[in-house]
Amino acid sequence: MYRDIVDFALTTPGWLHTLAEVGTDAGLFLFVALYAAAALRAWRAPARDLALVIAGPAGVVFAYVVSEVAKIMIREDRPCRGGITTISACPPSGDWSFPSNHSVIAAGAAATLVLAWRALAWVVLPLAAVMAFSRVFVGVHYPHDVAAGFLLGLALAPLFALLVVGAVTPAVRLARTRLSPQ
């Protein structure tokens, strides 16, 4: 399946190659902007709502750390190292393939944003899926790397955010009382 996707990708127009390479990272910046919008939206909402927005990125970082540990333990070589022509340059040796960190981060960001602002689901979940797929499209990951990373981010990031929201909520209340005009 990897070869079929990579071979197809090579037949697509150059602008799509650029979009696939730049889009994965640009999508992450879009998630940052959506977190900022969610924080503004939750600023006057109950403290737990804002705490969920704040806990979301912490959940993404947690899922990323777990994926990094998995990469170090599993040490699966990148598929692009086998002399296969790909859109993107192959990452250096020692930068392991399984699971895809980009997929973990994209899925984790989407899932935690949905926790904080459910109406975003129709935008962020497909965006995360496209960002994850682009890693196979440009040739730097196997499909199973992306699927595992996506599931890891989708499960771990919101779980961690929900576990820490109880600790963050009192901090939000305290910050609001100190920032509110007397």
DAQUI-V95324 format. One record per residue. N is the residue number from 1. RES is the residue in three letters. SS is DSSP state (alpha for helix, beta for strand, coil for the rest). PHI is phi as a letter, one per 30 degrees, with the letter a starting at -180 (* if undefined). D_CENTER is the distance of its C-alpha to the mean C-alpha in whole Angstrom. Layout:
# DAQUI-V95324
n=N res=RES ss=SS phi=PHI d_center=D_CENTER
n=N res=RES ss=SS phi=PHI d_center=D_CENTER
This chain:
# DAQUI-V95324
n=1 res=MET ss=coil phi=* d_center=23
n=2 res=TYR ss=alpha phi=e d_center=21
n=3 res=ARG ss=alpha phi=d d_center=24
n=4 res=ASP ss=alpha phi=d d_center=25
n=5 res=ILE ss=alpha phi=d d_center=21
n=6 res=VAL ss=alpha phi=d d_center=22
n=7 res=ASP ss=alpha phi=d d_center=26
n=8 res=PHE ss=alpha phi=d d_center=25
n=9 res=ALA ss=alpha phi=e d_center=22
n=10 res=LEU ss=alpha phi=d d_center=25
n=11 res=THR ss=coil phi=d d_center=27
n=12 res=THR ss=coil phi=d d_center=25
n=13 res=PRO ss=coil phi=d d_center=26
n=14 res=GLY ss=alpha phi=e d_center=25
n=15 res=TRP ss=alpha phi=d d_center=23
n=16 res=LEU ss=alpha phi=d d_center=21
n=17 res=HIS ss=alpha phi=d d_center=20
n=18 res=THR ss=alpha phi=d d_center=20
n=19 res=LEU ss=alpha phi=d d_center=17
n=20 res=ALA ss=alpha phi=d d_center=15
n=21 res=GLU ss=alpha phi=d d_center=15
n=22 res=VAL ss=alpha phi=d d_center=15
n=23 res=GLY ss=alpha phi=d d_center=12
n=24 res=THR ss=alpha phi=d d_center=9
n=25 res=ASP ss=alpha phi=d d_center=10
n=26 res=ALA ss=alpha phi=d d_center=11
n=27 res=GLY ss=alpha phi=d d_center=9
n=28 res=LEU ss=alpha phi=d d_center=7
n=29 res=PHE ss=alpha phi=d d_center=10
n=30 res=LEU ss=alpha phi=d d_center=11
n=31 res=PHE ss=alpha phi=d d_center=8
n=32 res=VAL ss=alpha phi=d d_center=10
n=33 res=ALA ss=alpha phi=d d_center=14
n=34 res=LEU ss=alpha phi=d d_center=13
n=35 res=TYR ss=alpha phi=d d_center=13
n=36 res=ALA ss=alpha phi=d d_center=16
n=37 res=ALA ss=alpha phi=d d_center=17
n=38 res=ALA ss=alpha phi=d d_center=17
n=39 res=ALA ss=alpha phi=d d_center=18
n=40 res=LEU ss=alpha phi=d d_center=21
n=41 res=ARG ss=alpha phi=d d_center=21
n=42 res=ALA ss=alpha phi=d d_center=22
n=43 res=TRP ss=coil phi=e d_center=24
n=44 res=ARG ss=coil phi=c d_center=27
n=45 res=ALA ss=coil phi=d d_center=26
n=46 res=PRO ss=coil phi=e d_center=26
n=47 res=ALA ss=alpha phi=e d_center=25
n=48 res=ARG ss=alpha phi=d d_center=23
n=49 res=ASP ss=alpha phi=d d_center=21
n=50 res=LEU ss=alpha phi=d d_center=20
n=51 res=ALA ss=alpha phi=d d_center=19
n=52 res=LEU ss=alpha phi=d d_center=17
n=53 res=VAL ss=alpha phi=d d_center=15
n=54 res=ILE ss=alpha phi=d d_center=16
n=55 res=ALA ss=alpha phi=d d_center=15
n=56 res=GLY ss=alpha phi=e d_center=11
n=57 res=PRO ss=alpha phi=d d_center=10
n=58 res=ALA ss=alpha phi=d d_center=12
n=59 res=GLY ss=alpha phi=d d_center=11
n=60 res=VAL ss=alpha phi=d d_center=7
n=61 res=VAL ss=alpha phi=d d_center=9
n=62 res=PHE ss=alpha phi=e d_center=11
n=63 res=ALA ss=alpha phi=d d_center=9
n=64 res=TYR ss=alpha phi=d d_center=8
n=65 res=VAL ss=alpha phi=d d_center=12
n=66 res=VAL ss=alpha phi=d d_center=13
n=67 res=SER ss=alpha phi=d d_center=11
n=68 res=GLU ss=alpha phi=d d_center=13
n=69 res=VAL ss=alpha phi=d d_center=16
n=70 res=ALA ss=alpha phi=d d_center=16
n=71 res=LYS ss=alpha phi=e d_center=16
n=72 res=ILE ss=alpha phi=d d_center=19
n=73 res=MET ss=alpha phi=d d_center=21
n=74 res=ILE ss=alpha phi=d d_center=20
n=75 res=ARG ss=coil phi=h d_center=21
n=76 res=GLU ss=coil phi=d d_center=20
n=77 res=ASP ss=coil phi=d d_center=21
n=78 res=ARG ss=coil phi=d d_center=19
n=79 res=PRO ss=alpha phi=d d_center=21
n=80 res=CYS ss=alpha phi=d d_center=22
n=81 res=ARG ss=alpha phi=d d_center=24
n=82 res=GLY ss=alpha phi=d d_center=27
n=83 res=GLY ss=coil phi=i d_center=28
n=84 res=ILE ss=coil phi=d d_center=26
n=85 res=THR ss=coil phi=d d_center=26
n=86 res=THR ss=coil phi=b d_center=23
n=87 res=ILE ss=coil phi=d d_center=21
n=88 res=SER ss=coil phi=c d_center=19
n=89 res=ALA ss=coil phi=d d_center=21
n=90 res=CYS ss=coil phi=d d_center=20
n=91 res=PRO ss=coil phi=e d_center=19
n=92 res=PRO ss=coil phi=d d_center=22
n=93 res=SER ss=coil phi=e d_center=23
n=94 res=GLY ss=coil phi=j d_center=22
n=95 res=ASP ss=coil phi=c d_center=18
n=96 res=TRP ss=coil phi=d d_center=17
n=97 res=SER ss=coil phi=c d_center=16
n=98 res=PHE ss=coil phi=c d_center=15
n=99 res=PRO ss=coil phi=d d_center=12
n=100 res=SER ss=coil phi=d d_center=10
n=101 res=ASN ss=alpha phi=d d_center=8
n=102 res=HIS ss=alpha phi=e d_center=6
n=103 res=SER ss=alpha phi=d d_center=5
n=104 res=VAL ss=alpha phi=e d_center=5
n=105 res=ILE ss=alpha phi=d d_center=2
n=106 res=ALA ss=alpha phi=d d_center=2
n=107 res=ALA ss=alpha phi=d d_center=4
n=108 res=GLY ss=alpha phi=d d_center=5
n=109 res=ALA ss=alpha phi=d d_center=5
n=110 res=ALA ss=alpha phi=d d_center=7
n=111 res=ALA ss=alpha phi=d d_center=9
n=112 res=THR ss=alpha phi=d d_center=10
n=113 res=LEU ss=alpha phi=d d_center=11
n=114 res=VAL ss=alpha phi=d d_center=13
n=115 res=LEU ss=alpha phi=e d_center=14
n=116 res=ALA ss=alpha phi=d d_center=16
n=117 res=TRP ss=coil phi=a d_center=16
n=118 res=ARG ss=alpha phi=e d_center=17
n=119 res=ALA ss=alpha phi=d d_center=18
n=120 res=LEU ss=alpha phi=d d_center=15
n=121 res=ALA ss=alpha phi=e d_center=14
n=122 res=TRP ss=alpha phi=d d_center=16
n=123 res=VAL ss=alpha phi=c d_center=14
n=124 res=VAL ss=alpha phi=d d_center=10
n=125 res=LEU ss=alpha phi=d d_center=10
n=126 res=PRO ss=alpha phi=d d_center=12
n=127 res=LEU ss=alpha phi=d d_center=10
n=128 res=ALA ss=alpha phi=d d_center=7
n=129 res=ALA ss=alpha phi=d d_center=9
n=130 res=VAL ss=alpha phi=d d_center=11
n=131 res=MET ss=alpha phi=d d_center=8
n=132 res=ALA ss=alpha phi=d d_center=8
n=133 res=PHE ss=alpha phi=e d_center=12
n=134 res=SER ss=alpha phi=d d_center=13
n=135 res=ARG ss=alpha phi=d d_center=12
n=136 res=VAL ss=alpha phi=d d_center=15
n=137 res=PHE ss=alpha phi=e d_center=17
n=138 res=VAL ss=coil phi=d d_center=17
n=139 res=GLY ss=coil phi=j d_center=18
n=140 res=VAL ss=coil phi=c d_center=16
n=141 res=HIS ss=coil phi=b d_center=15
n=142 res=TYR ss=coil phi=d d_center=17
n=143 res=PRO ss=alpha phi=e d_center=16
n=144 res=HIS ss=alpha phi=d d_center=16
n=145 res=ASP ss=alpha phi=d d_center=14
n=146 res=VAL ss=alpha phi=d d_center=11
n=147 res=ALA ss=alpha phi=d d_center=12
n=148 res=ALA ss=alpha phi=d d_center=12
n=149 res=GLY ss=alpha phi=d d_center=9
n=150 res=PHE ss=alpha phi=d d_center=8
n=151 res=LEU ss=alpha phi=d d_center=11
n=152 res=LEU ss=alpha phi=d d_center=10
n=153 res=GLY ss=alpha phi=d d_center=7
n=154 res=LEU ss=alpha phi=d d_center=9
n=155 res=ALA ss=alpha phi=c d_center=12
n=156 res=LEU ss=alpha phi=d d_center=11
n=157 res=ALA ss=alpha phi=d d_center=9
n=158 res=PRO ss=alpha phi=d d_center=12
n=159 res=LEU ss=alpha phi=d d_center=15
n=160 res=PHE ss=alpha phi=d d_center=14
n=161 res=ALA ss=alpha phi=e d_center=14
n=162 res=LEU ss=alpha phi=d d_center=17
n=163 res=LEU ss=alpha phi=d d_center=19
n=164 res=VAL ss=alpha phi=c d_center=19
n=165 res=VAL ss=alpha phi=d d_center=20
n=166 res=GLY ss=alpha phi=d d_center=23
n=167 res=ALA ss=alpha phi=d d_center=24
n=168 res=VAL ss=alpha phi=d d_center=22
n=169 res=THR ss=alpha phi=e d_center=24
n=170 res=PRO ss=alpha phi=d d_center=27
n=171 res=ALA ss=alpha phi=d d_center=26
n=172 res=VAL ss=alpha phi=d d_center=25
n=173 res=ARG ss=alpha phi=e d_center=28
n=174 res=LEU ss=alpha phi=d d_center=30
n=175 res=ALA ss=alpha phi=d d_center=28
n=176 res=ARG ss=alpha phi=d d_center=29
n=177 res=THR ss=alpha phi=d d_center=33
n=178 res=ARG ss=alpha phi=d d_center=33
n=179 res=LEU ss=alpha phi=c d_center=32
n=180 res=SER ss=coil phi=d d_center=34
n=181 res=PRO ss=coil phi=d d_center=37
n=182 res=GLN ss=coil phi=d d_center=40
